[in-house]
Amino acid sequence: MCGYARDCDAAVERLRSQGVRVLEEPADQPWGERMARVLDPDGNRLVILSVL
């Protein structure tokens, strides 16, 4: 599952503070988005994106 946020970094920090495990820190992607991957408490992998 993936979702867009206005600020990928802020979204990841907010999730991390709530106990969500970060699998891949936010990074700029060549296709013009910033992307991070997290694992929610139920074991679901989520992709957080924001447009650069």
Secondary structure, DSSP 8 states (H G I E B T S, - for coil): -EEE-S-HHHHHHHHHHTT-EEEEEEEE-TTSEEEEEEE-TTS-EEEEEEE-
